[in-house]
Amino acid sequence: MCGWNPGLRDSHLFWQLDPAGFLSLEVQGRFAGGDAVVRHSDQYEFMGLFIMDQQHRGKGPGKMLWWARRNDLLGRLTPGAAIGLDAVDTMVHFYEQGWRKFSAASGCTSGHRREFTVTGCLA
């Protein structure tokens, strides 16, 4: 099977594995977006589940959240570690901007999603 969609109970498992891996953003006291990064080891983390409330898309808060998460993620890994990323096609170009190497991990797509492995970062 190519691709994976998180289930209703997956957040509990993610929380047990990496409680520091969840980040949310509030705008004027209301939830605006969030994501999760699950640390498997100091050599590999998986980044995904990024979502922004419709009213905040394309207006800047999502970029702030993504870059904050990316920078936090890099601080949690050893140099040269790999990062798995699940991305919707429309966001691939944006995600590519923050990494030196951004390549399809499995070459497969599932609907509107792609799986990638990224290593290194741009300063």
Long-range contacts (C-beta under 8 A, 24 or more apart in sequence): 2-106, 2-108, 2-109, 2-110, 2-115, 3-108, 3-109, 3-110, 3-111, 3-113, 3-115, 4-86, 4-110, 6-48, 6-49, 11-36, 14-38, 20-76, 21-45, 23-65, 23-68, 23-69, 23-72, 25-61, 25-64, 25-65, 27-56, 27-61, 32-56, 32-61, 32-65, 33-61, 33-62, 33-65, 34-65, 35-65, 35-66, 35-69, 37-69, 37-72, 37-73, 37-76, 39-76, 42-76, 42-77, 42-78, 42-81, 43-77, 43-78, 43-81, 43-82, 44-77, 44-81, 44-82, 44-83, 44-84, 45-73, 45-76, 45-77, 45-81, 45-83, 45-84, 46-83, 46-84, 46-85, 46-86, 47-73, 47-83, 47-84, 47-85, 47-86, 48-84, 48-85, 48-86, 49-86, 50-91, 66-94, 67-98, 70-98, 70-121, 74-121, 80-119, 80-120, 81-119, 82-117, 82-118, 82-119, 83-117, 83-118, 83-119, 84-115, 84-116, 84-117, 85-115, 85-116, 85-117, 85-118, 86-113, 86-114, 86-115, 86-116, 87-113, 87-114, 87-115, 87-116, 88-112, 88-113, 88-114, 89-113, 89-114, 92-116, 97-122, 98-122
